[in-house]
Amino acid sequence: MTGAENNEDGQMCNSFSVSVHNCYFFFPSKENPSPSLRKDRADTVIIGGGCVGVSLAYHLAKAGLKDVILLEKSELTAGSTWHAAGLTTYFHPGINLKKIHAYSIKLYEKLEEETGQAVGFHQPGSIRIASTPTRVDEFKYQMTRAGWHPTEQYLITPEKVQELFPLLNMDMVLAGLYNPGDGHIDPYSLTMALAAGARKYGAQLNYPVQVTNLNPRSDGTWEVETPLGVIQAKRIVNTAGFWAREIGKMIGLQHPLIPVHHQYVVTATIPEVKALKRELPVIRDLEGSYYLRQERDGLLFGPYESEKKMKLQDSWVTNGVPPGFGKELFESDLDRIMEHIEAAMEMVPVLKQADIINTIAGPITYSPDILPMVGPHQGVRNYWVAIGFGYGIIHAGGIGKYLSDWILEGEPPFDLIELDPNRYGKWTTTEYTAAKARESYGFNNIVGYPKEERFAGRPTERAGALYDLLKSKCSMGFHAGWEQPHWFYKPGDETGYKPSFRRTNWFDPVGREYKQVMEKVGVIDLSPFGKFKVKGTDSVKLLDHLFANVVPKVGTTNISHMLTPRGKVYAELTVSQLYPGEFMLITGSGSELHDLRWIEEEIVRGGYKVEIENVTDEMGVLGVAGPYARQVLQKLTAEDLSDVSFKFLQSKHLKLSDIAVTAIRISYTGELGWELYHRKEDSVALYSAIMEAGQKEGIDNFGTYALNALRLEKGFRAWGAEMNCDTNPLEAGLEYFVKLNKPADFIGKQTLKQIKEKGLKRRLVYLTLETDDVDPEGNESVWHNGKVIGNTTSGSFSFSAQRSLAFAYVPTELSKVGQKLEVELLGKNYSATVIQEPLVLTEPTRMRLQRKGESPKI
């Protein structure tokens, strides 16, 4: 290894070459660079020639898209691809990200045959090591989510772990999570095989060609400027890796990305490894926070340091990436990873005698939550991204296919909202990005609990008007920059965030808050909702086309769904017509810009004369719910709030304690309640007035955990759980909100008619479960006669029935009331029964039945 030299940023770099062919960190010879444009027009211009960009070019061209051009500023694989450790795994805690991983592996298995290019793919399997009881619980939790996925995954005994990896110190091993098809691939060879495939199908890969500027045109197309000329493009896709920020800045976007120094070391030949008859599986020692795999007759070992020790290349964020940086490396720092080396030597004792022959320290781009940003970007027409890949090799194949399908078909092939680039907004500062990237890197192998909270970078400037008032009284949850109470403390409670796979310190307080809303009156901060105002000549026409429900009349509100052309549920919103032709649209915190982008795109596509304004940050929202809600609010206004004057699903402008609010009689609790929309600066005064007015009625706070329990008992679906881009509204039981007979040809209408005609293959059912100290969360396997036949979507404890409750998708023939099923929780199958929904009737339904002289169930 040669000595260190300075790069233009003053950062020490190593440039070196290794003679061993199978190592993944040699400088490959340049592969037929073509620094000419040849074309000045393209359907799609892809910026960046790492494995992700080349995979997208391959998939678009293979799918038949003409005029795909990829531009790479230096050479293919420059950046993070060439020095990657190349790990491939079927495992991911995210349900649909497993589909991305699975597609990548299946593609890599056949790529050599298709393209004639060797890819150096090894599939010895991989084992995650559990060396604590909590980690065993985590593996059981993950296994409950594996049953309804086609990829192989097993929870294995220490004996089986030893059989597969005989060099481990078995004193430390309690169990293993085994994926037989996992392994590693040579990133350079993989990219070159994808490039060969892309060219074979007609894509043009140009390098070295730097993009110097991007000009959006009024018709939504782009001018892509390069030193060799300008390309007119229908769309552009930013796949520029750690250069992605620079590309974003050209059009005024600050992509929240930051390069992290990732190190791994390679040993010389180890006799015990050389003596083995077959290749060792990759292991991930989660407590030691490292991965380890065989590299020829030695081992390759890569740790993730703690957030205090790991290193960010934050100067690249403030000063830009040094212009010449491409296939350089950072100076290694073994001291930083010494505790991980010691942990590895303890777990794999043969490492103690091994010589390190190479240490690689290269940049990997991280987003705040470690997940990439994939898809079209809100606010900029025909600008797509596939950036922020901490694990680009395993994601490249699947993301190339996913994006290609989305581009060609106009909607995502399945739901991946966790990768939506629009999950970040103006609140995502550079400081926040750095703090979260540090945390995400350091927490790479932390136990993944349900209801997980991470605290770095919080609160953001968006925290919410009530944050300072409430923060000491509750456990806060993070929602798209906002802080929202999950549950509130009382004297004697065990306070703070205490995650667990079983019922934990919030369980009893949530039951208390549930009772508060059912018997008295509660207040909840709902300010994180996404809020849009729509008005203009064509507003009614636009909403009639966008939504499957009818457009509500002036002064009324309804629940409406935006569907995709294939009839999937793209979004669920509350729609209120406040004045003639003027609407307020409300969506969940996590889907604010996701929904806004879809609406804006439809406005442009249809040429609708409307204005849409995002007022999310300007407005606060308080929910007041419970049998005494009317009594409390009536004290603060002269407006008649009686059932006759202010009906369910009506909206009115009124004053509460002299504060102007738009009040909607609606509540996700299903109890008597109102949502009160107001200027954010009035939030504290409004909250204080309501709490003061409700003293006699015993008013108190409640949080989102109690809200979830309340909505589940009422049979209310949640977007992102019971419905999303994987489900249609008919199987989700949303027929009431879908008006197939309305005159307007809403998006997805024709497809939905065909789905209805053919009949449904599965349905959403409502289950009660006989559990012990664990409750369903969603995505658990549902069993019948020894086979997995479906999955839960969400669940909680029912404080009314005193048992667990869940929604689940099952085959239609198993969806009848009374059907006996089983739900797997933490490695055990619990008996479940399909019941008639809802468990508890909503307040408006109870009132209606009472007026008819019937006795409603609560």
C-alpha positions in Angstrom: 0.0 0.0 0.0 1.4 3.3 -1.0 1.6 6.3 1.4 -0.9 9.1 1.9 -1.4 12.1 -0.2 -3.6 15.2 0.2 -6.7 15.8 -1.8 -8.1 19.2 -2.7 -10.1 19.3 0.5 -7.1 18.8 2.7 -8.4 15.3 3.6 -5.9 12.6 3.6 -6.5 10.0 0.9 -5.0 6.7 -0.1 -4.7 5.8 -3.7 -3.5 2.2 -4.1 -3.6 -0.9 -6.2 -3.8 -4.5 -5.1 -2.5 -7.3 -7.2 -5.1 -9.9 -5.9 -7.8 -10.0 -8.5 -10.6 -11.1 -6.2 -10.3 -8.1 -3.9 -12.9 -5.4 -4.5 -10.7 -2.4 -4.3 -8.4 -2.3 -7.2 -8.5 0.5 -9.8 -10.1 -1.2 -12.8 -9.1 -0.1 -16.3 -11.5 2.4 -17.9 -14.1 0.6 -20.0 -14.3 2.2 -23.4 -15.1 5.8 -22.3 -17.3 7.6 -24.8 -16.9 11.4 -24.2 -19.4 12.4 -26.9 -23.1 13.0 -26.8 -24.2 11.5 -30.1 -27.7 12.6 -29.3 -29.2 16.0 -28.2 -32.6 14.6 -27.2 -33.6 12.0 -24.7 -36.6 10.7 -23.0 -34.7 10.1 -19.8 -31.3 11.5 -18.7 -29.7 9.6 -15.8 -27.0 11.6 -13.9 -24.4 9.3 -12.3 -22.8 6.1 -13.3 -22.7 4.1 -10.1 -24.5 0.8 -9.7 -27.9 2.4 -9.1 -27.8 4.7 -12.1 -26.5 2.0 -14.4 -29.2 -0.4 -13.1 -31.9 2.2 -13.9 -30.5 2.6 -17.5 -30.5 -1.2 -17.9 -34.1 -1.6 -16.7 -35.5 1.3 -18.7 -33.8 0.1 -21.9 -34.8 -3.5 -21.3 -38.4 -2.4 -20.8 -38.3 -0.8 -24.2 -37.8 2.8 -23.5 -36.0 4.5 -26.3 -33.5 7.4 -25.8 -32.1 6.6 -22.4 -28.9 8.5 -21.8 -26.6 8.1 -18.7 -24.0 10.8 -18.0 -21.1 10.0 -15.7 -18.6 12.8 -14.8 -15.5 10.5 -14.6 -16.0 6.7 -15.1 -18.5 4.0 -14.2 -18.4 2.9 -10.5 -16.5 6.1 -9.4 -17.7 7.3 -6.0 -19.0 4.8 -3.5 -19.6 1.8 -5.8 -16.1 0.7 -6.6 -14.9 0.4 -3.0 -18.1 -1.2 -1.5 -17.8 -4.4 0.4 -20.5 -5.8 -1.9 -22.8 -7.5 0.6 -26.1 -8.9 -0.6 -28.9 -10.0 1.8 -32.5 -10.9 1.6 -33.0 -9.5 5.1 -34.6 -6.2 5.8 -36.9 -5.1 8.7 -39.0 -3.0 6.2 -41.6 -5.3 4.6 -41.5 -4.0 1.0 -37.7 -3.3 1.0 -37.4 -7.1 1.2 -38.9 -7.1 -2.3 -36.2 -4.8 -3.4 -33.5 -7.0 -1.9 -35.1 -10.2 -3.3 -35.3 -8.8 -6.8 -31.7 -7.7 -6.7 -30.4 -11.1 -5.7 -32.5 -12.9 -8.3 -31.3 -10.5 -11.0 -27.6 -10.9 -10.0 -27.9 -14.7 -10.1 -28.7 -14.5 -13.9 -26.9 -11.4 -15.0 -23.8 -13.1 -16.1 -25.7 -15.5 -18.3 -27.7 -12.6 -19.8 -24.8 -10.2 -20.5 -21.8 -12.5 -20.8 -20.0 -10.5 -18.1 -18.8 -12.2 -14.9 -20.1 -10.6 -11.7 -18.2 -12.5 -9.0 -21.4 -13.4 -7.1 -20.9 -15.6 -4.0 -23.9 -17.0 -2.1 -22.7 -18.7 1.0 -25.6 -17.4 3.0 -25.5 -15.1 6.0 -26.1 -15.3 9.8 -27.1 -12.6 12.2 -25.8 -13.5 15.6 -27.9 -13.0 18.8 -25.8 -12.9 21.9 -28.5 -11.4 24.3 -32.0 -12.5 25.1 -33.4 -9.2 23.8 -31.7 -9.9 20.5 -33.4 -13.3 20.4 -36.7 -11.6 20.9 -35.9 -9.3 18.0 -35.2 -12.3 15.7 -38.5 -13.8 16.7 -40.2 -10.5 15.9 -38.5 -10.4 12.5 -39.5 -14.1 11.9 -43.2 -13.2 12.4 -42.8 -10.9 9.5 -41.0 -13.4 7.3 -43.7 -16.0 6.9 -45.7 -14.2 4.3 -42.6 -13.3 2.2 -41.2 -15.8 -0.3 -37.6 -15.4 0.7 -36.0 -18.0 2.9 -35.2 -17.0 6.5 -34.7 -19.2 9.5 -34.2 -18.8 13.2 -31.4 -21.3 14.0 -29.9 -22.9 17.1 -26.3 -22.3 18.3 -25.5 -25.9 17.1 -26.6 -25.0 13.5 -24.7 -21.7 13.7 -21.5 -23.6 14.6 -22.1 -26.1 11.8 -22.3 -23.3 9.3 -19.5 -21.1 10.8 -17.2 -23.4 12.8 -14.7 -20.6 13.7 -17.1 -18.8 16.1 -16.7 -18.5 19.9 -19.9 -20.4 20.7 -19.9 -19.2 24.3 -21.4 -15.9 23.0 -24.0 -17.3 20.6 -27.7 -17.7 21.7 -29.3 -18.0 18.3 -28.8 -17.1 14.6 -31.0 -15.5 12.0 -30.1 -17.4 8.8 -30.7 -16.3 5.2 -29.3 -19.1 2.9 -29.3 -17.0 -0.3 -27.2 -14.1 1.0 -23.7 -13.4 0.1 -21.5 -10.8 -1.7 -20.8 -9.6 -5.2 -17.9 -7.7 -6.9 -19.5 -4.2 -7.2 -17.2 -3.2 -10.2 -18.1 -6.4 -12.2 -21.8 -6.0 -11.3 -21.9 -2.5 -12.6 -20.1 -3.4 -15.8 -22.5 -6.3 -16.4 -25.5 -3.9 -15.9 -23.7 -1.5 -18.3 -23.3 -4.2 -20.9 -27.0 -5.1 -20.5 -28.0 -1.4 -20.8 -26.0 -1.0 -24.0 -27.4 -4.3 -25.4 -30.9 -2.9 -25.0 -30.1 0.5 -26.5 -29.2 2.8 -23.7 -26.4 5.2 -24.2 -23.7 5.5 -21.5 -21.6 8.6 -21.9 -18.5 9.3 -19.8 -16.5 11.3 -18.9 -19.3 13.9 -19.4 -20.0 16.3 -16.5 -23.4 17.9 -16.1 -22.7 21.6 -15.6 -26.3 23.0 -15.4 -29.9 22.0 -15.4 -32.6 24.3 -16.9 -36.3 23.5 -16.4 -38.5 24.6 -19.3 -42.1 25.8 -19.0 -43.5 22.6 -20.6 -41.9 20.5 -17.9 -39.0 19.2 -19.9 -35.3 19.9 -19.2 -32.2 21.2 -20.8 -29.2 19.3 -19.5 -26.0 21.3 -20.1 -22.6 19.6 -20.5 -19.2 20.8 -21.9 -20.1 18.7 -25.0 -23.5 20.4 -25.6 -27.1 20.5 -24.4 -29.5 17.5 -24.2 -33.2 18.1 -24.2 -34.8 15.6 -21.8 -38.4 14.7 -20.9 -37.2 13.8 -17.4 -34.0 13.7 -15.4 -33.0 11.2 -12.7 -30.4 12.2 -10.1 -28.4 9.1 -9.2 -25.2 11.0 -8.5 -24.2 9.4 -5.2 -22.2 11.8 -3.0 -22.4 14.3 -5.9 -26.3 14.3 -5.6 -26.3 17.5 -3.5 -24.4 19.4 -6.2 -27.0 18.3 -8.8 -29.8 19.3 -6.5 -28.3 22.7 -5.9 -28.4 23.4 -9.6 -32.2 23.6 -9.3 -32.4 25.1 -5.8 -32.9 21.9 -3.8 -30.9 21.0 -0.7 -31.0 17.2 -0.6 -30.4 16.1 3.0 -27.3 13.9 2.4 -23.9 13.7 4.0 -20.9 11.4 3.3 -19.8 9.1 6.1 -16.3 7.5 6.4 -16.9 3.8 6.3 -13.9 1.5 6.9 -13.3 -2.2 6.4 -10.2 -4.3 6.7 -9.0 -7.3 4.8 -6.7 -9.9 6.3 -4.0 -12.0 4.8 -4.5 -15.8 4.5 -5.7 -17.5 7.7 -4.8 -21.2 7.8 -8.1 -22.2 9.5 -10.0 -20.4 6.8 -7.9 -21.9 4.0 -8.5 -25.4 5.5 -12.3 -25.1 5.2 -14.1 -27.2 2.6 -16.7 -24.5 1.7 -17.0 -20.7 1.9 -18.1 -19.3 5.2 -21.4 -17.5 5.4 -21.3 -13.8 6.0 -21.9 -13.0 9.7 -23.2 -9.9 11.4 -22.3 -9.7 15.0 -25.0 -7.2 16.1 -23.7 -6.5 19.6 -20.2 -6.0 18.2 -21.7 -3.9 15.4 -19.7 -5.3 12.4 -20.1 -7.6 9.4 -17.5 -10.3 8.5 -17.1 -12.4 5.5 -14.5 -14.6 3.8 -12.2 -12.9 1.2 -10.3 -15.6 -0.6 -8.4 -17.4 2.2 -8.7 -14.5 4.7 -11.5 -12.5 6.2 -13.0 -9.1 5.4 -14.3 -7.2 8.4 -16.4 -3.9 8.4 -17.6 -2.2 11.6 -20.0 0.6 12.3 -18.6 2.9 14.9 -20.7 4.7 17.6 -22.1 8.1 16.8 -19.4 9.7 18.9 -16.5 8.0 17.1 -17.7 7.7 13.5 -16.6 10.4 11.1 -18.6 12.6 8.7 -17.1 14.4 5.7 -19.2 17.4 6.6 -16.9 19.8 4.7 -18.3 18.3 1.5 -21.7 19.6 2.6 -20.6 23.1 3.3 -17.8 23.5 0.6 -18.9 20.9 -2.0 -17.2 17.7 -3.0 -13.6 18.4 -4.3 -13.9 18.6 -8.1 -11.4 15.8 -8.8 -12.6 13.3 -6.2 -13.7 10.0 -7.9 -11.8 6.9 -7.1 -9.8 8.1 -4.1 -10.1 7.0 -0.5 -9.7 8.6 2.9 -6.9 8.0 5.3 -7.8 5.0 7.4 -8.0 5.2 11.2 -7.7 1.9 13.0 -7.9 3.5 16.4 -11.5 4.5 15.7 -12.6 0.9 15.1 -10.4 -0.8 17.7 -13.2 -1.7 20.1 -15.0 -3.4 17.1 -11.8 -5.3 16.1 -11.5 -6.5 19.7 -15.2 -7.6 19.7 -14.5 -9.5 16.4 -11.4 -11.2 17.8 -13.5 -12.3 20.8 -16.3 -13.7 18.5 -13.9 -15.1 15.8 -10.7 -16.0 17.7 -8.7 -16.9 14.5 -8.6 -13.1 13.9 -6.2 -12.7 16.8 -3.3 -14.1 14.8 -4.4 -12.6 11.4 -2.4 -9.9 9.6 -4.3 -7.0 8.2 -3.2 -6.4 4.6 -5.6 -3.6 3.6 -7.8 -1.0 5.2 -10.3 0.7 3.1 -11.9 4.0 4.2 -14.3 5.5 1.6 -17.3 7.8 1.5 -20.8 6.4 1.7 -23.7 8.8 1.4 -26.2 8.8 4.2 -29.7 10.3 4.5 -30.9 11.3 8.0 -32.7 7.9 8.5 -30.2 5.8 6.5 -32.8 4.9 3.9 -32.4 6.2 0.3 -34.6 8.8 -1.4 -36.3 7.3 -4.5 -39.0 8.7 -6.8 -40.2 12.0 -8.2 -39.5 15.1 -6.2 -42.3 17.5 -5.1 -42.2 21.0 -6.4 -40.0 20.2 -9.5 -41.6 18.7 -12.5 -40.1 15.6 -14.1 -37.1 15.6 -11.6 -36.6 12.1 -10.1 -34.0 11.0 -7.5 -32.4 7.7 -6.5 -29.9 9.0 -3.9 -28.7 8.5 -0.3 -27.8 4.8 -0.6 -26.0 3.5 2.5 -26.4 0.0 0.9 -26.3 0.7 -2.8 -25.2 -2.8 -4.0 -28.1 -4.7 -2.6 -30.6 -1.9 -3.5 -29.3 -1.3 -7.0 -31.1 -4.1 -8.9 -34.4 -3.8 -7.2 -34.5 0.0 -7.2 -33.6 0.1 -10.9 -36.6 -2.1 -11.6 -38.9 -0.3 -9.2 -38.1 3.2 -10.6 -38.3 1.9 -14.2 -41.8 0.5 -13.6 -42.9 3.7 -11.9 -41.6 5.9 -14.8 -43.1 3.8 -17.5 -46.5 3.1 -15.8 -47.2 6.3 -14.0 -47.5 4.8 -10.5 -45.2 2.9 -8.1 -45.4 -0.9 -8.5 -45.8 -1.3 -4.8 -45.7 0.9 -1.7 -42.4 2.2 -0.6 -43.4 5.5 1.1 -40.4 5.1 3.5 -38.2 5.9 0.6 -40.2 8.9 -0.6 -37.8 11.8 -1.2 -40.7 14.0 0.0 -40.5 12.7 3.5 -38.1 15.5 4.2 -39.0 19.2 4.0 -37.7 22.7 4.8 -37.3 21.7 8.4 -34.5 19.2 7.4 -31.5 21.4 8.1 -27.8 20.6 7.5 -27.4 20.3 11.3 -30.3 17.9 11.6 -29.0 15.8 8.7 -25.5 15.6 10.3 -26.9 14.7 13.7 -29.2 12.0 12.3 -26.6 10.5 9.9 -24.3 10.2 12.9 -27.0 8.5 14.9 -28.2 6.2 12.0 -24.6 5.1 11.3 -23.9 4.4 15.0 -27.3 2.6 15.4 -26.7 0.4 12.3 -27.0 -2.8 14.4 -29.1 -1.5 17.3 -32.1 -3.6 18.4 -35.1 -2.6 16.1 -38.1 -2.3 18.4 -41.7 -1.7 17.5 -42.7 2.0 18.0 -39.0 2.9 17.7 -38.0 6.5 18.6 -34.6 8.1 17.9 -33.7 11.3 19.5 -30.7 12.9 17.7 -31.4 16.2 15.9 -34.7 16.8 17.9 -36.6 19.0 18.3 -36.5 20.6 14.8 -37.7 24.1 14.2 -41.0 22.6 13.2 -41.6 21.0 16.6 -45.0 22.5 17.1 -46.5 25.4 19.2 -47.4 23.1 22.1 -44.0 21.4 22.4 -42.5 23.5 25.1 -45.8 23.4 27.1 -46.1 19.6 26.9 -42.6 18.1 26.6 -42.1 17.5 30.3 -45.6 15.9 30.7 -45.4 13.2 28.0 -43.4 10.8 25.8 -43.1 12.6 22.5 -43.0 11.0 19.0 -41.4 12.3 15.9 -43.6 12.9 12.9 -42.1 14.6 9.8 -40.3 17.2 11.9 -43.1 17.7 14.4 -43.1 16.5 18.0 -46.5 14.9 19.0 -47.4 13.3 22.4 -47.6 9.5 22.3 -48.7 9.2 25.9 -48.8 11.3 29.1 -47.3 10.8 32.5 -49.0 10.8 35.9 -47.5 10.6 39.3 -46.3 7.0 39.9 -45.8 6.2 36.2 -42.5 5.0 34.9 -41.6 7.9 32.6 -39.5 8.1 29.5 -39.0 6.0 26.4 -38.7 2.3 27.4 -38.9 0.3 24.2 -39.9 -3.4 24.3 -41.3 -6.2 22.2 -43.8 -6.8 25.0 -46.2 -4.5 26.9 -44.1 -1.8 28.5 -44.3 1.4 30.6 -46.9 3.1 28.4 -49.4 0.3 28.5 -51.4 1.3 31.7 -51.2 5.1 30.9 -52.7 4.4 27.4 -55.5 2.5 29.0 -56.1 5.5 31.3 -56.2 7.9 28.4 -58.6 5.5 26.5 -60.9 5.6 29.5 -60.6 9.4 29.6 -61.9 9.8 26.1 -64.6 7.2 26.4 -66.0 8.5 29.7 -65.1 12.2 29.9 -63.2 14.4 27.5 -59.7 14.5 26.1 -57.5 16.9 24.1 -54.9 15.8 21.5 -52.5 17.8 19.5 -53.1 17.0 15.8 -50.9 19.8 14.3 -48.7 17.4 12.3 -51.5 16.8 9.8 -50.7 17.9 6.3 -53.0 20.8 5.3 -53.7 22.2 1.9 -56.1 24.8 0.6 -57.5 24.5 -2.9 -59.5 27.1 -4.7 -60.2 28.3 -8.2 -62.6 28.0 -11.2 -61.9 24.2 -11.7 -61.5 23.2 -8.0 -64.7 21.1 -7.9 -63.8 19.5 -11.3 -60.3 18.7 -10.1 -61.4 17.1 -6.8 -64.1 15.1 -8.6 -61.4 13.7 -10.8 -58.9 13.1 -8.0 -61.1 11.5 -5.5 -63.3 8.4 -5.5 -65.8 9.9 -3.2 -68.3 12.7 -4.2 -67.2 16.3 -3.6 -68.7 17.5 -0.2 -71.2 20.3 -0.2 -70.3 23.8 1.2 -70.0 23.5 5.0 -69.6 19.7 5.0 -66.7 17.3 5.2 -66.0 13.7 4.0 -63.3 11.1 3.8 -62.0 10.7 0.3 -59.4 8.5 -1.4 -57.0 9.3 -4.2 -56.5 6.1 -6.3 -53.9 5.2 -8.8 -54.8 4.2 -12.4 -54.4 0.5 -11.3 -57.0 1.2 -8.5 -54.6 1.2 -5.6 -55.1 3.6 -2.6 -52.5 6.3 -3.2 -53.8 8.5 -0.3 -56.6 9.1 2.2 -57.7 12.7 2.9 -60.4 14.6 4.8 -62.0 17.1 2.3 -64.0 20.1 3.5 -65.7 22.7 1.2 -65.3 25.8 3.4 -66.8 28.3 0.9 -68.1 27.8 -2.6 -65.2 26.4 -4.6 -62.7 26.7 -1.7 -61.6 23.5 0.0 -59.4 22.4 2.8 -57.6 19.0 2.4 -56.1 17.2 5.4 -53.7 14.3 5.2 -51.4 12.5 7.6 -48.1 14.0 8.7 -45.9 11.4 6.9 -47.7 11.9 3.5 -47.9 15.7 3.3 -45.6 16.2 0.3 -46.3 12.7 -1.1 -49.9 13.7 -1.5 -49.2 17.3 -2.6 -46.9 16.1 -5.4 -49.6 13.8 -6.8 -52.2 16.6 -6.7 -49.9 19.2 -8.3 -49.0 16.7 -11.1 -52.7 16.1 -11.8 -53.4 19.9 -11.9 -50.7 20.3 -14.6 -51.7 17.2 -16.5 -55.3 18.2 -16.7 -54.7 21.9 -17.1 -57.0 22.8 -14.2 -57.4 26.4 -13.3 -56.8 26.1 -9.5 -54.5 27.3 -6.8 -53.2 25.0 -4.2 -51.5 26.2 -1.1 -49.6 24.1 1.5 -50.6 25.7 4.9 -49.2 22.8 7.0 -46.7 25.0 8.9 -49.1 27.9 9.4 -51.9 26.0 11.1 -52.2 24.2 14.4 -54.9 21.5 15.1 -56.4 20.4 18.3 -58.7 17.5 18.7 -61.3 17.5 21.5 -63.2 14.2 22.0 -65.4 12.4 24.5 -68.9 12.6 25.8 -68.3 16.0 27.4 -66.6 17.6 24.4 -69.7 19.6 23.4 -70.2 20.8 27.0 -66.6 22.1 27.3 -66.5 23.8 23.9 -69.9 25.4 24.3 -68.6 27.4 27.2 -66.1 29.1 24.9 -68.5 30.1 22.0 -71.8 31.7 21.3 -72.2 29.3 18.3 -74.8 26.6 18.9 -72.9 23.3 19.0 -76.0 21.1 19.6 -76.4 18.0 17.5 -79.2 19.8 15.5 -77.2 22.9 14.7 -73.7 21.3 14.3 -74.1 17.8 12.8 -71.5 15.1 12.3 -69.2 15.9 9.3 -70.2 19.6 9.2 -67.5 22.3 9.2 -68.0 25.9 10.5 -65.9 29.0 11.1 -66.4 30.2 14.7 -64.6 31.8 17.6 -63.6 29.9 20.7 -62.5 32.2 23.5 -62.1 34.9 20.8 -59.8 32.8 18.7 -60.8 32.1 15.1 -61.1 28.4 14.3 -62.4 26.3 11.5 -64.2 23.5 13.5 -65.0 20.2 11.9 -67.2 17.8 13.7 -65.1 14.7 13.2 -62.9 12.6 15.4 -60.6 9.6 14.6 -61.5 8.4 18.1 -65.1 7.7 16.9 -66.4 9.5 19.9 -68.2 12.9 20.0 -65.5 15.3 18.9 -64.2 18.2 16.9 -61.0 19.0 15.1 -60.1 22.7 15.5 -58.0 24.3 12.8 -56.4 27.6 13.8 -53.3 29.9 13.3 -50.3 28.1 14.9 -49.5 31.2 17.0 -52.9 30.8 18.7 -52.3 27.1 19.7 -51.1 27.8 23.3 -54.0 30.2 24.0 -56.6 27.9 22.5 -55.3 24.8 24.3 -55.1 26.7 27.6 -58.7 28.1 27.2 -60.1 24.6 26.5 -58.2 23.0 29.4 -59.5 25.7 31.7 -63.1 25.4 30.5 -63.0 21.6 31.0 -61.9 21.5 34.6 -65.4 20.6 35.9 -65.7 17.8 33.3 -62.3 16.4 34.3 -60.7 17.2 31.0 -57.2 15.8 30.3 -54.7 15.1 27.6 -54.4 12.0 25.5 -51.8 10.9 22.9 -51.5 9.0 19.6 -51.2 5.5 21.3 -54.7 5.9 22.8 -55.9 7.4 19.6 -54.8 4.2 17.8 -56.5 2.0 20.3 -59.7 4.0 19.9 -59.7 4.0 16.1 -59.1 0.3 15.9 -62.0 -0.5 18.2 -64.2 1.6 15.9 -62.9 -0.3 12.8 -61.3 2.8 11.3 -58.7 2.0 8.7 -55.3 3.8 8.6 -53.5 4.8 5.5 -50.1 3.2 5.4 -51.5 0.1 7.2 -54.9 -1.1 6.0 -54.6 0.7 2.7 -51.7 2.0 0.5 -50.3 1.4 -3.0 -50.4 -2.4 -2.3 -54.2 -2.5 -1.7 -57.4 -1.6 -3.5 -60.2 0.1 -1.6 -62.7 -2.8 -2.2 -60.5 -5.4 -0.4 -59.8 -2.8 2.3 -63.5 -2.5 3.0 -63.8 1.1 1.8 -66.8 0.7 -0.5 -68.8 3.3 1.4 -66.2 6.0 0.3 -66.0 4.8 -3.3 -68.8 6.1 -5.5 -68.5 4.0 -8.7 -71.8 5.5 -9.9 -70.8 9.2 -9.7 -70.6 10.8 -13.2 -67.0 12.0 -13.0 -64.4 9.6 -14.3 -62.1 9.6 -11.3 -58.6 8.1 -11.5 -58.8 4.3 -11.1 -62.6 4.1 -11.7 -62.5 1.8 -14.7 -59.9 -0.5 -13.2 -62.0 -0.7 -10.0 -65.1 -1.7 -11.9 -63.1 -4.6 -13.5 -61.8 -5.6 -10.0 -65.3 -5.6 -8.7 -66.6 -7.7 -11.6 -63.8 -10.3 -11.3 -64.3 -10.6 -7.5 -61.8 -10.2 -4.7 -59.2 -12.8 -3.8 -58.6 -11.4 -0.3 -60.3 -9.2 2.2 -59.5 -7.2 5.2 -60.8 -8.9 8.3 -61.2 -7.8 12.0 -59.6 -10.2 14.5 -59.6 -10.6 18.3 -56.6 -12.5 19.7 -56.0 -14.5 22.8 -52.5 -13.2 23.8 -50.5 -12.8 27.0 -48.1 -9.9 27.4 -47.7 -9.1 23.7 -50.0 -7.3 21.2 -50.0 -7.3 17.4 -48.4 -4.3 15.7 -49.0 -5.1 12.1 -47.2 -7.2 9.4 -47.3 -10.4 11.5 -48.0 -13.7 9.8 -51.5 -15.1 9.9 -51.7 -18.9 9.9 -54.4 -21.5 9.1 -54.0 -25.3 9.1 -50.2 -25.0 9.4 -49.7 -22.6 6.6 -49.2 -18.8 6.4 -52.3 -17.4 4.6 -52.1 -13.7 5.2 -50.8 -10.8 7.3 -51.9 -8.4 9.9 -51.8 -4.7 9.0 -52.1 -3.0 12.5 -53.2 -4.0 16.0 -53.3 -3.0 19.6 -54.8 -4.0 22.9 -58.6 -3.4 23.2 -59.3 -1.8 26.5 -63.0 -2.4 25.9 -62.8 -6.1 25.2 -59.7 -6.6 27.3 -58.0 -8.6 24.6 -55.8 -7.9 21.5 -57.4 -6.6 18.3 -56.0 -6.5 14.8 -56.8 -6.0 11.1 -55.5 -8.6 8.7 -55.7 -9.5 5.0 -56.7 -13.1 4.4 -58.1 -15.1 1.4 -61.8 -14.4 0.8 -62.8 -17.9 1.7 -61.3 -17.4 5.2 -62.9 -14.0 5.8 -66.3 -15.0 7.3 -67.2 -14.0 10.8 -66.4 -16.8 13.3 -63.4 -18.1 11.2 -60.7 -19.4 13.5 -57.1 -18.4 12.5 -53.7 -17.9 14.3 -51.5 -14.9 14.5 -47.7 -15.3 15.1 -46.2 -13.0 17.7 -42.6 -13.4 19.0 -42.3 -17.0 17.7 -45.6 -18.2 19.1 -49.0 -18.7 17.3 -51.9 -17.2 19.2 -55.5 -18.2 18.4 -57.5 -15.5 16.6 -61.2 -15.2 15.6 -62.7 -13.1 12.8 -65.4 -10.9 14.4 -68.0 -8.6 13.1 -66.7 -5.0 13.0 -66.6 -2.6 14.7 -66.0 -3.8 18.2 -67.4 -0.5 19.5 -70.0 1.5 17.6 -69.1 5.1 16.8 -70.8 7.9 18.7 -72.9 9.1 15.7 -74.1 5.5 15.1 -75.0 5.1 18.7 -77.0 8.3 18.6 -78.8 7.2 15.5 -79.8 3.9 17.0 -80.9 5.6 20.2 -83.2 7.9 18.2 -84.7 4.7 16.7 -85.3 3.3 20.2 -82.6 0.6 19.8 -80.0 -0.1 22.5 -76.5 0.3 20.9 -73.4 -1.5 22.0 -70.5 0.5 23.3 
